Amino acid sequence: MIKKGDILIISFLCIFCALLFAFSFIPQKSLQAKIYYNGEVFKEIELSSLTEDIFLEVGGCTVKIEKDGVSFVFSTCKDQLCVKHGKLSKNSHTMACVPNKVVVCIIGSDNENDIVAY
């Protein structure tokens, strides 16, 4: 037998699922990848406009640029920390290969930050 509490829980779950479904149709923010070499901008690429992956050779590193993020796939540096880091895919994420002087930044169109400290 179904009780009033069961109906409330089922109603809450249905509303919650409907909201999650509705939020899935909100357009994704436009992200741009900026690759710096030796302190200067080497390349700027709008990620949403990509139709295929791009591989860039920059200062001893190979950077893979995809529609959903950027990652180092090869580096001549000793520790390989940049390669081990993985993919950058969110606004304001930054990754660097310090020995090769290569920096990759993801920049969003809305200047949204994860945390602001004063």
URQUI-V311595 format. One record per residue. N is the residue number from 1. PSI is psi in degrees with one decimal (none if undefined). OMEGA is omega as a letter, one per 40 degrees, with the letter a starting at -180 (none if undefined). BURIAL is # if it has 24 or more other C-alpha atoms within 12 Angstrom, else .. Layout:
N;PSI;OMEGA;BURIAL, N;PSI;OMEGA;BURIAL
This chain:
1;135.7;a;., 2;131.0;i;., 3;169.6;i;., 4;-37.5;i;., 5;-37.9;i;., 6;-41.6;i;., 7;-41.2;i;., 8;-44.0;i;., 9;-44.6;i;., 10;-41.8;i;., 11;-44.0;i;., 12;-44.9;i;., 13;-39.1;i;., 14;-43.7;i;., 15;-42.8;i;., 16;-45.0;i;., 17;-39.4;i;., 18;-39.7;i;., 19;-42.4;i;., 20;-41.4;i;., 21;-42.4;a;., 22;-39.3;a;., 23;-19.4;i;., 24;-15.9;i;., 25;1.6;i;., 26;131.2;a;., 27;143.1;i;., 28;148.3;i;., 29;146.6;i;., 30;126.8;i;#, 31;145.2;i;#, 32;139.2;i;#, 33;130.3;i;#, 34;125.4;i;#, 35;124.2;i;#, 36;139.7;i;#, 37;124.8;i;#, 38;36.8;i;., 39;-1.1;a;., 40;151.1;a;., 41;122.4;i;., 42;-42.3;a;., 43;142.6;i;., 44;129.2;a;., 45;130.3;i;#, 46;115.9;a;#, 47;-36.6;a;#, 48;-18.6;a;., 49;-3.6;a;., 50;139.2;i;., 51;-19.6;i;., 52;162.6;a;., 53;147.1;i;., 54;135.9;i;#, 55;122.2;i;., 56;134.9;i;#, 57;116.0;a;., 58;116.6;i;#, 59;44.9;i;#, 60;4.2;i;., 61;152.1;i;#, 62;122.5;a;#, 63;127.8;i;#, 64;123.2;a;#, 65;120.2;a;#, 66;169.7;i;#, 67;-29.7;a;#, 68;10.0;i;#, 69;-178.1;a;#, 70;142.8;i;#, 71;154.3;i;#, 72;129.4;i;#, 73;-17.6;i;#, 74;145.3;i;#, 75;147.9;i;#, 76;0.0;a;., 77;161.6;a;., 78;-48.0;a;., 79;-23.2;a;., 80;26.9;i;., 81;-36.2;a;., 82;-38.3;a;#, 83;-38.5;a;#, 84;-19.1;a;., 85;-37.1;a;., 86;-158.7;a;., 87;137.7;i;#, 88;130.5;a;#, 89;1.0;a;#, 90;157.5;i;#, 91;137.5;i;#, 92;11.4;i;#, 93;139.9;a;#, 94;144.8;i;#, 95;143.9;a;#, 96;147.9;i;#, 97;94.0;a;#, 98;-46.0;a;#, 99;-32.9;a;., 100;-0.8;i;#, 101;40.8;i;#, 102;129.1;i;#, 103;136.0;i;#, 104;129.1;i;#, 105;141.4;i;#, 106;127.4;a;#, 107;127.4;i;#, 108;163.2;a;#, 109;-12.9;a;., 110;5.5;a;., 111;31.1;i;., 112;134.8;i;., 113;152.1;i;., 114;-45.5;a;., 115;142.3;i;., 116;126.5;i;., 117;139.5;i;., 118;none;none;.
